[in-house]
Structure formats: C-alpha cells, structure tokens
Amino acid sequence: MKIVLGRLLQRASLRQAIGRRAYSIKKSVDIGQPSPASHPQLLKEGEITPGITSEEYTLRRNKLLEVLPEKGLAIFAAAPVKMMTDVVPYTYRQDADYLYITGCQQPGGVAVLGHECGFCMFMAEATSHDVIWQGQIAGVSAALEVFKADRAYPMSKLRQTAVPTYMELDAFQKAASSGKVKDVLVFTHELRLIKSPAELKLMRESASIACQALLQTMFHSKTHPYEGRLSAKVEYECKMKGAQRMAFNPVVGGGPNASVIHYSRNDQKIKNGDLVLMDVGCELHGYVSDITRTWPPYGSFSSTQEELYDLILQTNKDCVELCKPGASIREIHSFSVEMLIKGLNEIGILKDSRSSSYHQLNPTSIGHYLGMDVHDCSIVGYDRPLKPGVVITIEPGIYIPLSSNGPERYRGIGIRIEDEVLITETGYEVLTGSMPKEVKHIESLLNNFPHGKYNAEPQQ
C-alpha cells in the first residue's frame, strides 16, 4: 500500500516510536544486497545501488517533500514475497517506488517520508532460522548508515506507531473516499518520468545488452528455429552480459503466433517461410529495456512479408522522427494510425478507412513510457508534452490472425518493430539504434554470419 497520510498518523506517537539510534555495520559487510564493500566490482564508494549515489536518492526524497502537503506523510511498502509453492518463492523484484526512494532491494520494509519526521525506515527483522535459510538482510543499522535514513526502527514497532483508526480498513477507505488520502503514485511517477544522467546511463546499458542479446539470438535462429530455444538464448545472453533478470517473459511468436500481441507460450517450432517476432527486454540494476524485431529465421522475407514489413518499418522511422520536446505519445499514435490505415488500404488488407477496422488488426498504442518499469509512470497520461530526459517506445505493428477475412496471403502474419527513444533537448536519441531493422541488413546478417561460432563473453 502506497499512500499519503495527513492526520492519520499522530506526530507525537511517531516521534516516540522512531528514534535515531547509533548503530554500526562495519563488522557486517553483508547487508542482504550488493554494497561497495561486498561488491566493489558493481558499486563505487558512495553508491547505494549500482550507478545511483546516496546523494541522488536524497535529492529524490527532497523533491518529493517539495510536493507533499504540509502535514502529509508519504508511506511506501516494499513489494511482498510471492510464493511458487509452500516453501519456494518466485524471484523477488522490488516495488519501483520503494526502490526509487530508498535504494533498498529487499522485502519486508516500510519507508515513511514527511516534513517533520524526515526519512524513516521500518526494517524487517531476521531470526537465526531466517539467516540460515535465506542469508543476511538489512536491518536498522543498514537503514541509518547505508540508506541514509534519519530514523529507523524494527518492523515490530510499526503497529505501535500508527493511529489505531489507521489499522482499521473501513476508516482508511473512508479517508480515501473523502480525499484525505491520495495515492503517492501521483507524485512519484511525475518524479520518475524525467530520468537523471545516472539513470540514463543505466538505461543505455540495459538497451545495449538487449540489443546484443537479440542480435545473437537472431543468428541462433537459423540453426535453432524453435520459440523456446530462442527465448532461452536471449535470456542467457542478457544475463551473461550483466542483466539481473528479464524485464518480462520474452515474446517469441513464430508464424501465426506473432499475431498474438503478448504471446508467451513459446513452445512451437518455427516453420520454413514463417517470420518470428521477438519482443524482449532485460533489467539492469533497476532499469529496463524493451525492443522488438521481426525476421525470417530461414534467411529471406517473402514478397508478401516484405511488403507488410516495409510499411511497419517506414511507420517506425517516421514516428521516431516525431519524437521531440513538445510532442506527445498521443499525437505520435494518431499519426501512426493514419499512416498505417492509408498503407493497409493501398495494400488491400483494409477495405475502408474506418478506425474500427484498423484496430482489429492493431489495438495497441504506438508506445509507452519506459524506465524502472516496462510501462513506466502509468499515472502520467499520453497527452503530456514530452520533455528532455523522458524515454518512450515506438512500436508500430500489424497482427493478422489466420481467421482474418482479408486476402489469404496476409493471414497469419504478425510484425512489430520496436525501438526505445530518449527525448533530448534538440530531438531524440534511439537507444536501440544498434539493432538492425532494414530488410537488406537482416537478410545479409542471417545468410552471411558463420552460425554457431560465436560465444558470448561473460561480463561483470
């Protein structure tokens, strides 16, 4: 639960329960996540997470305080642990807002930020049994010394801190419905929208890893034309190049499976003559990438496939050219719809210019914001004028199912070409520009590359 509270927490009880303590973590290098002491290959001195310094985290909190109501408090909870079975958890991923404000990558915590109390963290408490099975975790001392909290306290004290009525859900719901409580996303998504230089460096690196991994997977596809193997290959390449995880389950759709926008089964062999659509991204130290390419694993586009591909490619290029300060995703989307409707009419796939007919073949937006989450800053609308430091995707596509009543030669074809675009002071920078997308480049790479002779080199 992420909320802004006005008078629901009493200042007196908060001060009573949260006190500054003098702790030291010098004897314990392991704080449950990488630190400069435990992972000097990842973090420099002064960084809380790789690439992001304690000063930047402090600046983020100060910016949030500037927009908080005078007597308001922002409360952030760490993401919960989700279980695969009774004793096996899914891979943990921290809540983006909690991570953005604290730098803490571990579950079980709550952070409070307010004008009077400052930055306070309630930390999970590990038993000796927990340490044996799960390892060390960050406690009160780490909150003060590593995450730079003004005050810290064990999680067991949180219930003593909160006003009793806050613990009653009905009372909380009434406060929310009357406007006394707001979702803190309203504030944090505004802050997260424009990336700092340090964030952009991580996003460039994440995009570069995804591009390299996808390129090697493209080479791999000619000798291993199986959706599952290509999914495994791209994940292997991303992790060997330093990514911690995939940003989402890879979409690897061969032939008609490519017309399913978020296809995720990845269990078919790709037939000779079919295209494969791969939508992939990885996460590097909290920042994600997102790229899509479509290609013929066996080496050549058919004339029909190339006809459709050229329309999507030109739409991609023209929409990228529109990316500049002052434009909006909505405006770029409208342009893409007009361009694709016109092109699909000329080809003969659409019989009229009605948007309803077009949206049956492409119900998606031209793009979305990108950052710590794949669909980043979801509170921010697509009508917002773009500013320097914002990263978006441009991803035109066409998805024609086998059941389509259009010309038979186009049925079962799905094509999407997606790039990451950074808005700059003068225009744009394509963060995924190193990944080929021209027909002649793709065919040349597939047909002239010495397949099977490349091995990814592991990186720190």
Residue, then its C-alpha position, 0 to 999 in steps of 0.5 A: m500500500k502506497i499512500v499519503l497520510g495527513r492526520l492519520l498518523q499522530r506526530a507525537s506517537l511517531r516521534q516516540a516510536i522512531g528514534r535515531r539510534a547509533y548503530s554500526i555495520k562495519k563488522s557486517v559487510d553483508i547487508g542482504q544486497p550488493s554494497p561497495a564493500s561486498h561488491p566493489q566490482l558493481l558499486k563505487e564508494g558512495e553508491i547505494t545501488p549500482g550507478i545511483t549515489s546516496e546523494e541522488y536518492t536524497l535529492r529524490r526524497n527532497k523533491l518529493l517533500e517539495v510536493l507533499p502537503e504540509k502535514g502529509l506523510a508519504i508511506f511506501a511498502a516494499a513489494p511482498v514475497k510471492m510464493m511458487t509453492d509452500v516453501v519456494p518463492y518466485t524471484y523477488r523484484q522490488d516495488a519501483d517506488y520503494l526502490y526509487i526512494t530508498g535504494c533498498q532491494q529487499p522485502g519486508g520494509v516500510a519507508v515513511l517520508g514527511h516534513e517533520c519526521g524526515f526519512c524513516m525506515f521500518m526494517a524487517e527483522a531476521t531470526s537465526h532460522d531466517v539467516i540460515w535459510q535465506g542469508q543476511i538482510a538489512g536491518v536498522s543499522a543498514a537503514l541509518e548508515v547505508f540508506k541514509a535514513d534519519r530514523a529507523y526502527p524494527m518492523s515490530k514497532l510499526r503497529q505501535t506507531a500508527v493511529p489505531t483508526y489507521m489499522e482499521l480498513d473501513a476508516f482508511q477507505k473512508a479517508a480515501s473516499s473523502g480525499k484525505v488520502k491520495d495515492v503517492l503514485v501521483f507524485t512519484h511517477e511525475l518524479r520518475l518520468i524525467k530520468s537523471p544522467a545516472e539513470l540514463k546511463l543505466m538505461r543505455e546499458s540495459a538497451s545495449i545488452a538487449c540489443q546484443a542479446l537479440l542480435q545473437t539470438m537472431f543468428h541462433s535462429k537459423t540453426h535453432p528455429y524453435e520459440g523456446r530455444l530462442s527465448a532461452k538464448v536471449e535470456y542467457e545472453c542478457k544475463m551473461k552480459g550483466a542483466q539481473r533478470m528479464a524485464f518480462n517473459p520474452v515474446v517469441g511468436g513464430g508464424p501465426n503466433a506473432s499475431v498474438i500481441h503478448y504471446s508467451r507460450n513459446d513452445q512451437k517450432i518455427k516453420n520454413g517461410d514463417l517470420v518470428l517476432m521477438d519482443v524482449g527486454c532485460e533489467l539492469h540494476g533497476y532499469v529496463s529495456d524493451i525492443t522488438r524485431t521481426w525476421p525470417p529465421y530461414g534467411s529471406f522475407s517473402s514478397t508478401q512479408e516484405e511488403l507488410y514489413d516495409l510499411i511497419l518499418q517506414t511507420n517506425k522511422d517516421c514516428v521516431e522522427l516525431c519524437k521531440p520536446g513538445a510532442s506527445i505519445r498521443e499525437i505520435h499514435s494518431f499519426s501512426v494510425e493514419m499512416l498505417i490505415k492509408g498503407l493497409n488500404e493501398i495494400g488491400i488488407l483494409k477495405d475502408s478507412r474506418s478506425s474500427s477496422y484498423h484496430q482489429l488488426n492493431p489495438t495497441s498504442i504506438g508506445h509507452y513510457l519506459g524506465m524502472d518499469v516496462h510501462d513506466c509512470s502509468i499515472v502520467g497520461y499520453d497527452r503530456p508534452l514530452k520533455p528532455g530526459v523522458v524515454i518512450t517506445i515506438e512500436p508500430g505493428i500489424y497482427i493478422p490472425l489466420s481467421s482474418n477475412g482479408p486476402e489469404r496471403y496476409r493471414g497469419i502474419g504478425i510484425r512489430i518493430e520496436d525501438e526505445v527513444l530518449i527525448t533530448e533537448t534538440g530531438y531524440e536519441v534511439l537507444t536501440g539504434s544498434m539493432p538492425k531493422e532494414v530488410k537488406h541488413i537482416e537478410s545479409l546478417l542471417n545468410n552471411f554470419p558463420h552460425g554457431k561460432y560465436n560465444a558470448e563473453p561473460q561480463q561483470 
